[in-house]
Amino acid sequence: MITPRRLGADVLSVRDIDASVAWYREKFGFEPICDDVPNSKSTAVGANDVVIYLNPLESPGSAAPVDTAGQLCVQLVCLEVDAADLDRVAEEFPEDADIVVLDEHPRYRSRIVEDPDGHAIELYAWREPGPSSVLG
């Protein structure tokens, strides 16, 4: 299991709320925290002070497929992890055939995987102790 340290975004639209909750539980140890009723139909999941709201689509069957791994600027959740977890991404996500590997930045390394709805999840680790906020 990968243990995220920080979150860079927080609301994702999903087709199947139960499948998404199960995926985030299996991959990151996130548990349901609360729902957002009456404000929305979202369910908050998280662990270690990291929270993501999963928002079910009104018409999931008509939603266009999302594949943002090759389009990093569209929708991307960034989770800081330690270097050992980053090195295990391929074995933790064997179902993801197109993990994006980004190792050229002088300050951090990262891997981008996709959740069941195709949202890009970037897992990054600082090369040296880094800032506690955004990538840069």
Buried (B, 14 or more C-beta within 10 A) or exposed (E): EBBBBBBBBEBBBBBBBEBBBEBBBEBBBBEBEEBBEEEEBBBBBBBEEBBBBBBBBEEEEEBEEBEBBEEEEEBBBBBBBEEEBBEBBEEBBEEBEEBBEEEEEEEBBBBBBBBBBBBBBBBBBBEEEBEEEEBE
